[in-house]
């Protein structure tokens, strides 16, 4: 028996991290409060 699977749709998720300020070119920041918003 042949089975078929069709998936329709998509997901849009934002990965949000709190940082003390915007990073300057070449700067690495440590963030906190990571969460995913749908």
ABEGO torsion letter per residue (X at the ends): XBBBBBBBEBBBBBBBBBBABBBBBGBBBBBBGBBBBX
